[in-house]
């Protein structure tokens, strides 16, 4: 117990982040306000600066969305941490849009709608459908489009990175072609 | 005594006409490595032009390479070579199977088995190390593969490895398989065994395969392979976002994830997170049942299975009590097209009936030994049905006896009736088992059969596309024109389907083939270039090598890896390292590729000899029209289409021929190239036949 008491706040914070990351979770800085760390809000930025500058914490990285999140890159990749941060932000529209844009730009591929019903997104299908409808009327999400494969499966893409025809083929490829030519 | 390690040193030659059994020296074939290479060399030397697949003069060669049986990962493939019954010109070809057959053959002391002649009555071949006998198979004849396998194991012992044919092979159905372990099938050549009255081969081997290397070097290479190995098809990213993974791909066969189980195991087994560094979980990475059937299969999954010495388990073993309603076992095992082809023979199915059709179809076809021609048989049925052709060609009584109501209703029981008719050659409808080219001629299919992309025909020789223009445009297309059946080539497909972003693949492509231009974004193609020709050549040569070494072309070449610390680079030199460590013959990657070129070029030479023309470009390497005419409102090389351009494809052929050292005009091997590859005898023989480009004598 005495040993525990000797740990500094920054050590406890790092321990928490590494432990969370090992369990596939990102750490919201709000967690530091609680026992046993009880970090005063005004000290947060100083502590984050330590993570950025001290060699022994080089594995700990900071992500800023609606909230501020930390993760250990020894336990979790940046891409996964970004996904978890987007989920933690609880902004489903932004989550869908950023995921779809990344897929369209990076791989490139169209994103199966069912992706969002499954882990780690776990969005209820009814809620997903409603959100998607709402997104159609939002200027900031105008680039997010839907396309259906011939078996009816819905795919999303960003027309900033993929033409409609291209997205349509990519959806058909994964839904139908790859099954007929496995 | 074998000259080198790795090879068993002997080839078994069995003449079923006179009952003779001989041991021959493998050393005569070392330039052709093993497997496919031995098969082609035997066919070239011994089977004259004009022989037909079911003639007594045809031969069938079961062969393995030096690496098989060593215990190296993913090395239990068996290559079977003969004349292809389904090919309209009966050209040379291969079937390939995994399982445990070829390692057992090596342990028994044989690198290959050459079967020639024809037995006067049904027989099976019993091999117990050096003791080889031809046994009476009259009690086995008429049985399916499952019972035959069990009966032979009952006679020889449960450790016996069996390669058998079912009723389809016995009845000389062109589309027939040879099957080992009840679910590892080599398509296309079951009828050849049937024509020789050879029901099965049973093997027990009590020896071993020795390697030349120091044990530590051997283990180090195995460890290296295990460090960069991916999931099935060398997919190197998971199918869902996971903490360890920078990338993911919904199409990946690395389906393991939290909450995904082998749900019908005695105690359900969670696949879970399988980090690349944890080699003890490689076998969990591919939950293939959900990949092949969807999530409905999770609760029916007993386990994954696969080949000897392979850590990647790509066959799903399922327990489905409902299958007993159709008179088959509730236990079924298979993978990929072994399931999917039966879905394609049906229509109007929902999730459950589709699942049952795939698994029931697998049980039936695997027992009958019926081959699907990579899914084409089912598409042929649907085409003929939809066009009303069946009503025209089938006698009314036969047509009316077929349960079309079940077909229309998506009732899997339809397959019980259909597959029995084909396997037993019952009635006109059984000609679905002839193969597409023979069938189209017999039933007078219209041009739309060949020219509608929905039917997937690729070649006038009657085989469908198999990772063709949908796989990097010209690269996949070139790979699909060279062989005499669907190419069974995954070298390019594994790379393209690894799951890594195109940008990364382009970087790796530049390192292997000299330019990022070797790889396009999917369905956003660019015109032909030299790097694509090099990519296509590499794919063809490595595939020929794999089928000769014999290693799995679904896992090798490992051009990519799941490791970020390697920047996702794999290692294309592994095969050469295994060859060197196994045999003691030091061979570089480049030198081994030269051996692959030799084998591929011998296949080409044999095809030229059989067809009696050097004009491979116009007589053999033909692609049907839909590939160039699809998507009429789109031009080739625009995003969203895999349409090819005719002139560009001719340019692609020229570049590939050049890369392979074949004549750029005709695509036939040149005298100089054959000599360079150490095949002067073949060059002289082709010269005498007037079958060298430019008619060099």
Interface residues (C-beta under 8 A of the other chain):
Chain A: X21 X24 X75 X76 X77 X78 X79 X80 X83 X106 X107 X108 X109 X112 X115 X118 X119 X120 X162 X163 X164 X165 X166 X167 X168 X169 X170 X173 X174 X177 X178 X179 X180 X181 X182
Chain B: X240 X241 X242 X243 X244 X245 X246 X247 X249 X250 X251 X257 X258 X259 X273 X292 X336 X337 X340 X344 X375 X456 X465 X466 X467 X470 X501 X502 X503 X521 X522 X523 X524 X564 X634 X638 X639 X640 X641 X642
